[in-house]
Amino acid sequence: MEAAILSGSIKIMLPKLLSLVEKSWNLSKDIMRDIKFLEKELGMIVRSIDMELNAPRQDHGAALLLLSIEDLRELAHGIEDCIDSLMYRASWKQQSSLFRRRVQSPKTLLTGLQFAQKLQRMKQMVVEAHDRRQRYPVPAQTSGDAPSPSSSASDPRLVDADLVGVDEHRAKLLEQLAEAAEGQPMQLKVVSIVGCWGLGKTALAADVYKTEAGGERFDKRAWVCAALRSPGEVLANMLREFGSDCQESVLLDTSNVSQLCVQVRNHLANKRYFIVIDDIQTQAQWKRIKSAFPDDNDGSSRVVVTTTIQSVATACSSENGYVHRMSRLDEKCSKRLFSEKACPKKYLHYDQPDTTAILNKCYGQPLALITMGEFLKSIGWPIGRTCEDACNNIRYHMENGETFGDMRRALMRSYASLGGHALKACLLYFAMFPSDHPMRKKSLLRRWSAEGIVETQASCDAMKLAAENFDELMDRNLIEPIGVSNNGNVKTCQTYGMMREFILQLSVSQNFVTLFCDDKKEAGKYARRLSLHHKNAKDDDRFKNIDLSLVRSLTIFGEACKTVLNFSKYELLRVLDLEKCDDLKDDHIKGICNLLLLKYLSLGGSVTELPEDIAKLEHLEALDVRKTKVNILPVEVFLLPCLMHILGEFRISDKVYKKSVFLKKKTGNEVRKFLSEGKSNIETLAGFITDGSEGFLHLMGHMNRLRKVKIWCKPSAAASSTDWSDLMTAIQQFIQDKKDENNDTTRSLSLHFDGCSGDFLDPIQGPCYLSSLKLHGNLTILPQFVVSLRGLKELCLSTTKLTTGVLEALSSLSHLQYLKLIAHEIEDFSIEVHALPRLLRLCFELQRPTFPTIKQGAMRFLVTLQLLCKDINDLSVINIECFEHLEEVILHPRVSQETQKQWEKAAEEHPNGPKVLLFKSGDEAENSNDLLNPAFSRMGISEVCPPLNESASSIVVS
């Protein structure tokens, strides 16, 4: 695992080294020669690591690393420090002479001679490490990243599993495995059981297998494990389960998958069969295995697969199948399972210690509860060590405890199955955040991009690659959503339970993160990413041995000491997240002008203004001031050449700092020239306040890469009337349909005009393009441009009263997939047959239950229906029977219990059996421990159980 992370780090570093060679930075020939030597050495190291990682299981060790991981890490970090220090030196020298006089030269700023000496030291390290490896050879060992199949547990059919709280799951599965009812497709049915590690998927499948295999319904039965096995090995084991003769079993060629498929097909031809395939890992693996099943069956055969990956489960059950998501145990079942494992019978009536801490840590996962129960029993529970003591040392026990073996292997397999270093690094990055802090998805992606965790490619930018990695971690159930928007997009997420403990242990042991948490420092020798949690960094002495000049990422939650907040020490910093820093003030921000390599900046605390010198952060990619009191953003910020994302709620100043020696007295015309020449890379501007008079509105049209804009219209109190023509022109230019633009490009506009009329939107003309539009204000009619928008998939309208005219216009939006309507009430209206044919999600947020009439055949593919009105008192508002694909109905949390029961009954009678859930805002979720219910199982979003102390259904939506 360490090798994979290290290989990835070196791969990211190599382009920087190549760039250094190309740009030269006026380096001497000797320095250039040393750089080329190290470039070749790094390339050889990467190839050596990759050979070992990619070697077949039986050949691990055949391509032994010539250097130890520790030597390689020290070498890689040393080279990276040299490169970044040289880049910082070059950036510092490029500043004006007056800037350099005002900002004192950093003590660690490398001279050319010092740089040459460091490179010589790097070369010497390579030689010394190679000599050391030759003196002390290490024998070949099996890689820990990929446990062999033989190390897996015994046959689960032979184990008396601890099945607690699975009655509902079992009943649902048996219902799906029953004989096909009249009218159902007469073909093979595949039932997928999906969920994160340790939920008891295999145990449940084994229980169902024993139930089904005990009768005479099926002619052929088989249980096979697919984990760490090729399709050929799975099919060969299947044949053995069928009872093939001994000679045939011995002669099976697992490399000839086509022949094995023929043999399996011959065994199953004209027979009813029941097969369980445990732990399928890829869609390709399933595709090869599935091809062995006959097509000419009578619809009575069944296949059950288990997997931790949502997309694999969906692929397995895509035709005439069913995906069953496992949920975590509630508090009652968790306590029961834990007590059964932890408490000896002689202490059943003993007053047991409080188990809250351990239950929270286990998070309703059976494997974790069993493991912790057996561990505590081994140390004398309930009269021995307390739960709190065990929790405080959980990471040590996970790494070394014998009782934790099964759980450790399950976690290790989940981690090792991640392809490539980037996914592993993205998962370990979650150790930067406290357990009670949900992470905003987009902020997380920007941080990954800024730190270079994901490798950029010519065909795909870093943000897209980061989003793909995030989606894969979600798909694999390694992280979970906390806040989900009405349109189904994940807004915030977190890690959970023992997976979080595993991530913390791994990230610290691999020197990936340095943590100050729980009144202790958890770190290795290096401090590249520094994270301070909840008042654990108030003592300056704790940082005496940390070279802050080498820190690349700093994140602070709570209070911090003066040493940490002295930003002149962080010369190589790329990510600075102070959004949750309690001590942050305007005076602290002045030191940020030293951070010439900074790419990501998020501020909070009591900050009221940005220093004018921030315009010198030429590498800055993301600026987030949403949690500050900053209400004026200098227009000069738009001169930053790498800036892509600006987030906050501010006015944009036309003022040019006359005394600014850093901006060299640039004028508004120079800003206009910078933008008109296409130099701006800004994609997100969310958002700014305008009274219609700002000169900045004339500049928006020059931001050719702009993709997301949020605007608040607030008329000036001093003006008798407001001219919004400049704003209208700016919007017209932003939404102009560029025919040569990629159809997949997202472009969104959010416009708030509560304090004024929306008439200024009427002159906007097509052709226009937007993928998402939000209009909040006084709307009596729908602006004409909305109807003519190309590519519009998401629309949100918020107004006092939704008129018939607005609703009629909406019915013509044939490409709309998500619609949200917010109002006090809706006028009488009918949504006709064939209206909104592609709509998938519909949300009403009303003060009065004045819902429209929906005709049979309208919105026929609707998946999610949200009825957020507390005064709904019956089912007459909307007839859900007309939505044949409906999967969930979300109600206001304050509807009466009687109303909720009526909807639940209607859902049970619906052919598709949609879930009925209660709404909870994303803001509430971020400030509490409440989690999502199983709401998004077929929407590509992971399911989360309710809180352990809650039995009522709830869903987090923002």
N, C-alpha and C positions, 0 to 999 in steps of 0.2 A: 504494500500500500504506500509506504513512504517513497518507494522507487517511482511509482506512478505520479505522485505529486511533484517529486523532484524533476522527473523527466519533463513534465508539463511546464514547470517554472523555467527550465533551461530553454525549452522550445520558444517560450515567449521572450526570453532574454536575447536569443540569437539575432532576431531582426534588429534589435537595438544596437547590438555590437556591429552588425553589418552596416547600419545607418551611420554609426560612428566612423567606420572605415571610409564610407563614401563621402561624408561631409568633411572628414579629416580634421576639422577644427584647428587647422594650422599646426598639426602634430608633426614631430620629427620623424625621420625615417626609422629610427630605432624603435620608437613607440608604435609606429605603424606595423613593424615586423612583429612586435610582441602581441599586438592585438590580433593579427592574422594567425599567430600560433595558437592563442587561446580560442579563437573562433574554430579552428580545426579540432582542438582538443574537446571543446564542448560538443561539436558535432559527433565525434566518436563516442563520447560518453552517452549521449542521447540514444545513438544506435545500439550501444551495448545494453542499456536499460531496456529499450523496447524489445530487443531480441529475447531477453530473459522473461519479460512480461508476456510476450506472445508465444513463447515456446509451449509445445504440448505438455500436458500434465506430467507425463512420464519422463519428459526431457528437461524438466526444470533443473537448473544448475548447469546445463550443458553450455550455456553462454554466461558464465559467471562474470559479474562485474569485476573489472580490474581494480577498481577503487571501492572503498567502503562508502556506505551511504553518508556517514558523518563527514568523511573527507570531501565527498562530492557536494554536500550541502554547504560546507564552509567555503569551498572553492566558488560555488555558484553565487553565494551571498557576497563574497569578496569582489567578484567580477561585477556583479550588479551594483555594488556600492561605488566602484570605480566609474562605471558608466554614468550613473545618475549624478555623482559628484561633478563629473566633467560637464554634464548637461547643465547642472545648476551654475557652474562657473561660467559657462558660455552665456547663459541667460542673464546672469548678474552683470557680466561685462557689456552686454548689449543695451543695458539701461543707460540713461543719460548720466553724465558725469556728476551733475547736481544730485541726482537720485542716489548715486553711489556714495556721495559725501554725507547725505542725510541718513542713509541706511548703512551702518557700519559693516565693513567686510566681515563675513562670518569667519570664526576662528578655524573652522575645518575646511574652508575654501581651498581646494587643491591648487597648488602651483603646477606648472608643467613638469618640474623636476620631481615633485612628490608623486604625481601621477605615474611618471615613468618608473619610480621606485616601487610603487604598489603593483604595477604590472609585472615587474621583475619578481616580486614576491609571489604573485599568482603562479607564474611559471615554475618557481621553485617549489610551491605547494604541490603541483602536479607530479613533479619528480619525486618528492619526498613520499607522497601518498603511494605512488607506484612501487617505490623501494620497500615501503612498509608492508604492502600487500604480498610482495615476494618473500619477505622475511617470515611473515606469519600467514601462510596460506590457510584459507577457510574451505572446508569440504563442502561439496554440493549439498544443498538442502531443498526440500520441497517448499515451493512458495506458499506463504500463508494466505495469499490473496484468493486462491481458488482451492478450497477444501475438496478432497477427492470424494467421489460417491461413496466409497467404502466407509467414510467417516460419518455418514448420515445415520440417523437414528434407526432403530429396529423397525420391523413392519408394524405400522400403526394399527393394523387390524388385530394384532395380538396383544396390544396394550390396553389395559383397563383405564381409559382416559378419564380425566376429571372434567366431566361435562356439567357445568353449572350455568343456568340461565340461557339454555339453548333450545328450550321447548318450542318457542315460536319459530326459530330458524329451522328446526327439524321438521315441524309441521308444514312450513312453506315449501321446503325442498321436496318432501314426499308428495305434496300436492302437485308440484311441477313434474315429478317423475311418474305420476300415475298414467294410466292408459289414456290415449288421446280421446277427447270428447268428440262427439259428432260435429262435423264441420271444420275441425282442425286439420292442418296439413298432415298428410300421411307420409312423413319423412323422418329421418333421424333427428332427435331432439338433443341438443347439447345444453347442459346447465352449468354455468360458471359460478364458482364461489370465489369472491374477490375481497381483499382487505389487506391491511398492513400486516407485518410480521407479528407472530405471537397472539393472534386473535382466536386460534383454534380452528382454522379452516380444515386442516388435515384431520383433526380429531372428529370434527363434525362429519366430514366426508366418509371417514371410516365407520362411524356410527350408522350413517345412512346405508353404506355398502353392506354392512352386516344385516341390516333389516331387509334390504331388497334381495341380497344374494341368498337369503335363507329359504326363499320360496321356490316355486316351480315356474315362475313367470318367464324367466330367461333361460335360454339354452347354453349360452356362453357367458362367462364372467371373467373379469380380469382387474387386477389392481397393479398399476405400474407407477413408478416415480420418474419424473422427467428432469428433476434438478441435476444439473451438471452432466447430463447425458445427451448424446447425439440422438437424432430421430431413429437411427439404425439400432442403437442400444435399447431404446424404448420399445420399438417394435419387436425386437428379439425377446425381450422380457415378457412382452404381451403373449407371444407364441408359447413361451414356457408356461405362462399362467393358464393358457388354454389346454395344456396337457399334451403338448407335442411329445412324440416318443424321444427317448433319451438321445439316440444317435442323431436325430434331426436337431435337437437342442444344442448339442456339442458343435455341430457343423455349421451353425448359423453364422453367416458373414455379415457383420454389422455395418460394413462399408458399402454393401450393395442394398441401398434403401429400396430401389425399385423391385428387386426380387422379394424382399421382406414384405413389401406392400401386397404383392401377389399372393404370398403365402397366408398373410392375415386375411385377405379378402376371401380366399378359398375356405378358410376356417369359418368365416362368418356368413358365407353365402346362404341365403334362405333360412337364416336362423335369427332368433331374437337374442340380443346381447346387451349386457350391462358392463360398462367399462369406466373405471375411475383413473384419471391421469393426474397425478399429484404434482403440483409446483411447476407448471409450464412457465417458461421465462420469455419466450419470444413468439411473435406471430409467425415467423418463418418456421420455427420448430413445429408449431401447431399445423401449419399448412401441409408439411410433409407427412405428419402422422395422420391427419384427417383423410388424406388421399387413399389410405389403406381401408377405409370403411366402405362397405358396399352401398351403392345407390338404390338397389332394387329391394329395399326392405318395406315392410308393411306399416311403418310408423310406430312400431311398438318398442324399438330399441332405444337405449338411453346411454349417453356419455356424460360423465361429470368431470369437470376439470377444476383444479384449484390454482390460484395465482395471486401474486401480490400486485400485479400490474393491471390497471383499469383498461387500457387499450387492448391488451391481450385477451382479457375477459370478454370485451365487446366483440372482438374478432372471432373468438371461439363460438359465441352464441348469436352471431349476426343473422343467421337464418333459422327460423323456427326454434329459437332458443330463449334462454332466460338468464339474466345476470342477477345473482343474489349477493348483496353486499353485507358483509359481516359488520356488526356494530360492537362497541365495547360494552362490558358489563356495567350495570348500574351500581349504585352504592351498596345496596342490599346484597346483591350477588357477589360483589367484590369482597365485602366483609366475610361472607360465608366461605368463599373459596380460600381466602387468606387464612381464616381461622382453622379450617380443616387441615391445612398444611403446616401452620405454625404452632398450633396448640396441642400438646399431648392430651390424651383422653383423661388423664388423672387431674388435669387442670381445667377441665371444661367449665366448672362452676367457679373458677377463680376470677376475681375482678381484674380483667385484662387492661393493660395500659392503652392509652389513646392511640388509635391506628390511623389518624387523619393524615399524618405526614407520609406514611408508607403507601396509603391508598392513592394519594395524590401523585406520588412518584410512579406508581404502577399504572395509573391512568386507565383502569378498567381492562387491562390486557391480561388474559389468563396466564400466559407463560411467565410474565413478570410477577404476577401475584403468587404463582406456584413457586417460582425461584426464590422470591423474598421470604415466603412462608417457610420453605425448607431451610433456608439460611438462618433465619431467626430461631427456628426450632433447634438447629445445631449448636446455637450459642446460649441456649437456656431459656428461651421464651416460654412463658410470659414473666418469669421471675428474674431473668437475666438482663442482658443489654436492651435498652429501649429502642423504639423505632427511630427516634431522632438521631441517636448515635449511629445507627446503621445507615441512615440517609446521609449523614455528614461524610461518611467514608465510602459511599456507594461506588464511586469510580475506581477506587483501589480494589474493592472486592470484585467488580466486574472484570478487571484485568487479571486478577490473580486467584480469585476464589474458585475452588473446585465445584462448589454448588452452582456456580453461575455458568458452567460450561455450555449447557444447551442454549441458554439465552445469548451468551457471547458468540457462539457459532452462528445463530440466527441473525444477529446484528451484523456480524462480519460478512456473512454471505450477502446480505442486502447491500452493504457498502461495496464489497468486491465486485458485485455484478454491474456496477456503474461503469459504462464504457468511457475510457479516456480520463485524462487528469482533470479536465475542466469540470465535469460533473462532481467528481470527488471534492475538488476545491470549493465549488459552490455549496455543497452540503456542509463542509467543515466551517464555512464562513458564518453559519448560523450561531456558532459559539460566541460570536462578537456581541450577541444581544442577550439581555436577561430573560429568564423563563417567563416572566409576567409582561413581556413587551412584544405585542404583535408587530411584525415588520410590514411596512407598506411595500407592496410588490414592486412598484415602479422605482421607488427609492433604492430598493435592493438591486434591481437591474442596473441602475446608474452607477452604483458603487462597484459592482462586478466589472462593469465596463471601464470605469476610471482606474481600477487597480490592475487591469490587464489580466484578470483571471481567465477570461475567455479569449481564445485566439481569434484575431480578426482575419477575415478572408476577403479577397477581392470581390467576390460575388455576394457578400453578406456582411452588414455592419455589425459592430460589437453588440449593440442593443438587441438586435434580432437574435443573435446567437445566445445572448444572455436569457432572452425570453424563452427560447427553445429549451435551454437547460432548466429553467424554472418549471416549465410545463412537464418536462420529463420527471423531475423530482416529485411533482404533484401526482403525475400518472403512476409513479411507483409507490405512492403512499408513504413517502419518507418525510414529507412535510404536509401540513393540512391547512385549509382555508379557515380564517376566522371571520373576516368581513367579506361579504359577497354583494356586489351591486345588483340592482334590480334586473339587469340584463344578463346576469349569470357570470360576470367577470370577477375574478378574485381580486380583492382590494388589499387585504392584509392576510398574513399567514404566520405560522409558528411551527416549531418542532414540538415534540410531545414526549412525556414520560421517559422511559428508559432509552429511547432513541436519542433524546437530548443529552442524557448522561453519557452515552456512548460517543456522541459528537464532541462533547467537551473533553472527554478523556483522550480521544484520538487527536483532536486539534492541538491540545497542549503538548502531548507526547511527541508530536511531529514538528513542534516549534512553529506551528502555523499561526497560532494566536497567543498573545500574552495577556492574561486576565488578572485583574484585581477584583476579587469578589469574595464574599463570605469571610471578610477580615483576613484574607490571605492572598498572596501572590501565587498564581499558577503559571509558570513559564519555564521555558528551557533557556538555553544560552543566548538566543537571539530574540530581539523584540522588533519584529517587522510590523505587526498589527497589534496595537495596544487598545484594550477596552477596559474601562473602569466602571464598575457597577455599584450604585447606591452607597455613597459616602464611604467607599473603601479606598479613597485616594486623597485623604485630607492631610496625610503626614508626608512632608517633603523627604524625610530620610528614607522612605521606602523606594525612592527613585534614584538613590545614589549610584547604583550599579547599572543603570540603564542608560545607554547612549541614545538620547532622544533625537539626535541629528540623523540617525539611521531609520527612525520609525517612518513607515509609509502610510499607515492608516491609524487615526486616533478617533475613538468614540467614547463619549463621556455621558454617563447616566447619573444624575445627582450632583454632589459637591466634589470639588477637586482642589488641590493645593496650588500654591503660587508657582511652584516648579512646573507643574503640568500645564498651567495656563500661560506660561511664558513662551509665546509662539516663535520667538526668535531662535529657539533651540531646534525647531523642526524644519531643517532645511530641505529634506527630501520628501516631505509629506505630500501625498497625492489625494488622500481622502480625509476630510475633517468634518466630523459629525458632532455638533454641539447643540443639537435641537433640544435635548433633554438635560443640558448642563444648567444647574441651578444658579451657579455663581457668575455666569457670563454677563459682562457689561460692555458698554461702548469702548472703555479704555482697553479692554483685552483685544478688541478687533484690530486695533492699530498695528499690532505685530504681524497681522496676516500678510502685509505687503512683502514680507521676507519669503513667503512660501511660493517661490517662482515656478515650482513644478506642480502646484495644486490643480487637481482636476474636478474634485467634488467638494462643495462647501454647503453645509446645512447649518443654519444658525437658529438660536432660540433665546431663552432667558429674557433679560431686560434690554436687549439691543434695540436702539431706536433709529440708528442711521448707519449707513455703510460709509466707510472712509473713501475719499475720492481716489486713494491710491489702489483701490481694488481693481481699477482699470488696467493695472499692470500685470494682472494674473493671466497671462496670455495663453496658458494651457487649460484654463478653467472650462469645464464642459457643462457643469450643472451648478446652479445657484438657487438655493431653497431658503426663503425667508418667511415661510408661512407661519412659523411659530414665534416670530419676532414682533416688535412694534414698529418696524420700518414702514413708513407710509409714503416715502418719496424715493424713487429709484432714479439716479442720474442717467441721462440719456447716453452718456459716454460708455456705459456698460455694454452697449450694443456694438462697440468697437472691438470687443474681445473676439479674436478670430476663431477660437475653438468652441465658444459658448453655444450650447444646443438647447438647454432647458433652463427657463426662468420661472420660478414658482413663488407666489405670494399674492397679496392684495394691496396694490400700491398705485400711486399716481406716478407718471413719468415726467421728470423735470426737463424743461427746455433749457435750463440754465447750463452754461459752460463755465467751469471753474476758472476764473480769470487768473488766479494765482497758482494754478496747477502746473508745476514744473514738469510733472510726469506726463501730462497730456500735451505738452508743448503748445498750449493755447489752441487746441483744435476747435473748430467752430462747427455749428450745426451743418453748414454746407459740406464740411469734411466728413461728418457722419453720414450725410446723404450720399456723398461720393462713395464711401466705403460700402454702403448697402447696395447702391445702384450698380456697382461693379461686381456684384454677386459674391462678395467676400463673406457675407453673414452665413453662419451655419445654424442659426436658431430654428429649432423645430417646435418647441413648446413655449408658449407665452401665456401662462395661466396663473394670474391674470392681472389686468390693470384697470384702474378706475378712470373714467373720462367724463368731462362735462361738455365735450364736443369741440373745445377750443384748442386742444393741444396740437402743437406742430408735429408731434410724433405721429399722428394719424396719417400724415402725408408720407411718412417713411415706411409704414407697414407694407405697402405694395411692393417695396424693393426686397422684402425678406422672402426670397424665392423658395426656401426650404421649409417655411412655416407649415406645420401640420396640425397644431392644436392651439386654439385661441379661446381665452375666457375674458369677458369684458363686463364690467359693472357700469351702467349709465347713471350718473348722479348729477343732475343739473345744478349749476351754481346758484346759491341762495341769493346772491346779489343781482343776478340777471333776471329781467322781467320775462324773457323768452330765451329759448335755447335753439341754436342752429345745429342740427345733427347731420348736416350734409357731408361734412368731412368723414364722420364715422360711417355713414352709408357708403361713401366711396371706398373707404378702407375695407369694409366688409365685402363689397362687390368685387374688389381686386383679389381678396383672399379666397373667395369661393368660386372665382372664375374657372370655368371648365377648361382644363388644358388637355386637349385631345391626345397629345403625345405622351401624357402621363400614364404610368402603370395603373391599370384598373384596380389592382390590389392595394394601392396607396390609401391609407386612412387619413381623413381630414375631418376634424371636428371643430364645431363652434358652439360655445356656451354664452348666451347673451342675457343679462339681467337688466330689465328696464322698468322696475316696479314704480319708480318715481316719475315716469313720463309715459307718453303714448307711444305705441309701436308703429304709428303711421309712417315714421321715417324709413321703415323697411319696405314700404310699398313700391318706391321707384326702382328697387333692385330687379334687374332683369337677367334672364338666362342667356346662353346656356351656363348652368352652374353645377358644381360638384361638391358634395359633402357626404361622408359616410355616417356622421353623427351630428345631430342638431338638438340643442336645448334652448328653449325660449321661455323666459320667466318674466311675466309682466301683464299689462292690460291688453288682452287680445280679444277683439270683437269679431274679426275675420282673420283667416289664415293668410299671411302674406303670399302673394302669387308665386314668388320664387321657390317657395317650399314645395309646391306641387310639381314644379318643373325640375327639381333637383335630380341629377343623375347619381346613382350609387347610394342613395339614402337607405340605410339599414336600421338606424336607431333614431327615435324621435321622442323628445320629452317636452310637453307643453304644460305650463303652470300659469293659471289665471284665476280670476274670481269666479267666472261663470263660463262654462264651455257651451257656446251657442251651436245651434243646428248648422249654421253656415260653416263653422270650423269643422264640425264632425263630418259633414258631407264631403268637404274637401279632402279629409283624411282617408276616406274610403277609396279614393282613387290611387293611393300610394301602393302600387302592386308589388314593389320590391322590399317593402318594410318588413323587418324581422322582429323588432322590439318597439313597443309603443307604451309610453307612460303618460297618463293624464292626471293632472293635479288641479283640483278646483273645489269650491264650496259645493257646487252642484252642477249637474248636466241637464241641459234642456231635453225634452222628449225627443227621442231619436231611435231609429231602427238601423242596425247594420245588416245590409241586405246579403242575399246569397252571392257567393263568389267574391265578396269584398275581402280585401287584405289577404290574398291567397297564400302569401309566404310568411305570415306572422307566426312567430314561435312563442313569444312572451308578451303578455298584456298585463298592465298594471293600472288600476284605478286607485287614486288616493283622494277621497271625498269626505267633506264634512257631513253631507246628507246622503242617504242611500238612494240617489237618483241615477241608477245605472241604465244604460241603453238596452233596448231589446235586440237580441242577437238571433238572426234567422238561421235555421238549419242549413248548413253548407257554407256559412261564412267562417273564415279563419279556421279551416278544417284541419290544419296541421298544428294548431296551438298546443304547446307543451306545458307552459306555466301560466297560471291565472292568479293574479294578486288582487284581492278585494280588500283594500285598506280603508275600511269605514267601520267605526266602532258601533254604529247604530243598526247594522244589519241584524234583522231579527227572524229571517226565514230564508227559504230557498228560492223564493219567487223572483229574486233579483236577476239571476242568470241561470239558464238551464245548461248544466255541464254535459248532458248527454249528447249534445251536438258536437262535442270535441272528442273525437274518437282516439286521438293520440295524447290526451291530457295525462300528465304525470304528477302534477302537484297543484294544490290550491292553497294559497297563503292568505290567512285572515288577519285582521287587526287583533293585537293581543288583548284588547279590552272587550271583545265580543262576549256575549253571555255563554255560559257553559252549555245551555240548552241549544243555542245556535251552533256552537261547535260540534255538538253531538249530531245535529241534523246534517251538517255537512259531511261528517265522518260516515254517517249511514249512507248518504248519497254517493260518496266515493266508493264504499264497499259494493254498492250495486252497479257502479260504472264498469263496463267491460274491461277497461284498462287498469282499474284499481288505483287511481291516483292517491297520493299522500295528502293529508290535510295538516298544515303546519301553521304556527303562529309567528307573526313578524316581530323582529327585534332590530332596531336600527344599528348600523355599523358603529356609530359613535358610542352607543351604550356598550357594545361588545368590546371595544378597544379599552374601555375603562373597567371592565369586569372580567371574570373568568368564564363567562358563558360562551358556549361553543355551538357550532352548527349541528343540526340534526341530520339524519340521512336524507338530504334534500336534493342533492345534485348528482345522483348516481349515474344518470344517463345523459348528463350534460357536460361530461368531460371534467367535472369538478369532484374532488375527493369528498367523501362523507366523513362527518365527525359526529361522535356521540354527544348526547346532552350532558350537562354537568352531572357529576356523580350524586349531587344532592337534589337533583331535579328530576321529576318524572314526567312533567308536562312537556309536550312537544314545543320546540321553539326554533326559529331560524334567524340567523344573523344576516341582515340585508342592509345596505347603505345606499 
